[in-house]
Amino acid sequence: MKRSLKSYREHRDSLLTRISEILSKDERLIAGWLTGSIGRNEEDSLSDIDLSLVVSDEFSTSLCARLEQVSAQTSPDRYLLFSQFGNLALVHENNNNAPEGGTFTFVLYAESAVMIDWVLVPQAKAARPFQSRLLFDKVGIPISPPAEPENLEQSKKSVAEMWAFFWMMTAVTIKYIHRDDGVFAAEWIEHLQGLIYEVERRLKRESWKYTRGSFSKLKSTREKQLESIHELCKRMQALKPKVAEFTESEPLIPLAEIESLLSLSNK
């Protein structure tokens, strides 16, 4: 059955309202908030729900119990909690993404196809992120301070390493463009864009901020991919004086070698 993005969003938003109303009355849960794009007030019609719930210490042993680190199922108690809001079409639990002592469960709901990342954390371990949207709080959960910029010395090391990694993977990507492996090339053009973004961010001493979507536009032809590499190299080359000043070292820049690789021909 076809559905509009508008109706999908309306269903998601009404489900979120229902979740907040019901769970705020659940004696096991003492606080709840949203992170992700909805928590940042940057959501669109396709944004999923990133929901964090604080479990009273009295009930955390059962609700926050990890059966496995990664699994295609969840605990019976969490299953009952999640299924209050619809039939579960898919469950994937990955506690590598969970907070200390807590759990992380992805749920895709049947028919509506709404996606929710359920994060449960015991009260003793709970702190609400600075950037989040509060749904309810019965006890006053402490709020984490905003993220601080990376330590200066660590930033210097990171920039120097990213500089070298950029040029290394540029050379590797050119090789795959000449092999007509467009999928590998497109993927790594995106990564190279991301590396430039990370170098620029550290040079400005800015904290990390989530950026939705891709840094680059898909380049499907060999010619367009080679053009992208040229432009990326120009951008990185322009950063060299700032990188040298920031890292207090003279970064290597293999432009002649990159140009040599770019000029290779199958003819």
N, C-alpha and C positions, 0 to 999 in steps of 0.2 A: 504494500500500500504506500503510495506516494504521500509525502508530507512536506510542508514548507518549512524553511528555516525558522520562520516566525512562530509556527505552531510548536516546533521542537523546543525553541527557547522558552515559550510560555509554559510548556509542560515541565521543563527543567526547573524554572523559577517557582512554579507552584509546588513542585515536589520539594524543593529546598525549604519553602515556607512551612510545609507540612512536617518535614524532618525537624526543623527548629522548634516548632510548637510541641511536637510529641516528645522529643528527647530532652527538652528543657524541664519536663515533668518527670523524667525517669530518675528515680532515686539513686541509681548507680552512677549517673553522670553529673558532674558538677560544673562543667564548663564546655563550651564548644565555640570554634571559630573557623573561618575560611582562610585559606592561603591560595596560592596560584593566582590566575588572572582575575578571578572574582574577588579574592581577598585584596588585590591591588586596585580594584575598580577599573580593570582594563579588559573585562570579558567581552566576548562576542557571542553570536548565537550558537557556536559550536563548543564553547568552553565547557570543560567538565567541572565537576564539583570536587574541590580538594578540601575535605572536611576533617578537622582534628577534634577529638573528644577527650576530655580528661575524665578518667575513671576514678571514683572514690577508692581510696586504699582498701576499704572493706571488700570491694568487689574486683579489685585489679588482678588478683591471683587467677580468677576464672576468665574474666574478659580479656586480659592481656597475655594469656598463656600462649606461648609459641609451640606449636606442634612440630613444625619444621622451619628451617630458615627460608626455604622457597618451596611453594607447593601449589597445586591446582585446587586445593580446598582450604577451608578455614575451620576453626573450632566450632562445635555445636552452639556454644553461647553466642559467638559472633554471628554465626549463620542466622540465628533467630533474631538478633538485633537488626541485621541488614535486611532480612526478608519481610520486616514490617512494612517496607515501602515498595514492595513488588517482588515478582518472581525473579530469581537470579538466573540469567542466561549464561553467565560466565563468572568464574571467580579465579583470581590469581593473587596469591599471597607472596610478597617479597619483603622479608623483614630486613634485608640489607638496606632498605629505604626507611626503616622504622626508627623512631627516636629511642633513646636508651630505655630499656625495660618495656617498650611498647610494641605495637604491631602495625603493619601496613598491608592493606588488602584492597585490590582493585576489584570493583564489581561492575559488570555490565548488566543492566536491567532488561528483562524480556519485554518485547513489544515497543516500549518507549525508546530503547537504545540509549538511555541516559547513562553516563559513566560517572562513577563516584570513586575517588580514592579515600578510603576510610583509614584514618590514622587514630589509633587508640594509645593513650599514654597514662601511666599511673599518676595520681595526684602528687606523689612525692618527687616525681621527675619532671613535672610540668612547668613550662614557661611559655607564655604566648609570644610569638614573633612580633617585633615592632611593627612590621608591615603585615597586617591581617585584619579581617573584618569580624568583629565579635558578634556571636549569636546569642550567647547567654553565659553568665558567670555568677555562680551562687556563693563563692567564697573569696573572690579577689585573687585570681592567679597572677603571679608576677609577670611583668612584660620585659622581654629581652631588649637590651639597648640596640640601636641601629648598628649595622655592620661598620667597622672601621676599615680604613684603607690597609692594604697589606703592608707589613713591616718593610721599611725602605730597603734594607739590605737584601731581603728576600725578593723584593720587586726588581732590584738590580740584577740578581741572578736569573730571575724568570725572564726578564727582557732579553738578556744575553743568550739564554738558551732558546727562547722563541725565535730570535733573530736567526740563529744558526739552523734551527729546525725548519723555518720557512724556506730558506734557500735550498736545503737538502730535499724537502718534499716538492719544491718547485721543479727541481731537476728530475725527480722520479715521476712527477705528473706529466712532464713533457714527454718522457719516454712512453708513457701509456697512451698519450694522445697520438703519437706516431704509430703506435700499434693498433690504432682505431678502437681502443677500449674506452668508449665514450662514457660509460657508467662510472668507471674508476676515476676518470678525469673530472667529470662533473662533481662527483663527491669530494674530490680533493681541492677543486677550485673553491668550493664552499668552505672547507677547512682552512684554506689559505686566507680567505677573507676574514674568517674568525680569528686567525692568528694576528692579522693586522689590527683588528679591533682590540684584541687583548693587549698588544704592545702599546697602542695609543692610549688605552685606558690607564695602564700603569704609568706611562709618561706623564699623564695628567694627575696622577695620584688619586684616581677616583675609585670608589668602592664598586664591587661587582653588582651589576643590575641585570635582571632577566630581560632578554630581548626575544620577542616572539618572532617566529618564522625564520626564513633563511636570510643570510647576508648577501647572497648572490642570486642572480636570475639564471635559470637553466640555459646553458649553452649546449645545444644539441649537435652542432656540427664541429668538425675538426678545426675549421677556420675560425669559428667563433671562440672555441676554447683556447686556441693559440693567441687570439686577440686579448682574451681575458688575462692570460698569463702575462702578456706584455704590460697591461694596465696595472696588474697587481705588483709587478716588479717596479714599475715607476713609482707607485705609492710607497712601497717599502724603501726604495732608494731615497725618496724625499725625506724619509724619517731618519736617515743615517746621522746627520749632525746632532739631532736630539738624542738619539740612542747613544752616540759616542759620549756626549756630555753627561747623560744620565748614568751610564754604566762605568764612566771614567776609564774607558778603553776604546780602542779603535776596532770596530766590528768589521770582519771580513765580508766582502761583497763580491761574489763571483760572477759579475755581469758578463764578462767576455765568454765564460764557459756556458752561461745560460743562453746567451745569444747564439753560440755555436750549436747548442742542442736545438734551439728553436728553428735554426736554418736548415736542419736536416730535411732531406726529401726522400720520398720513396721512388723517385724517378731515377 
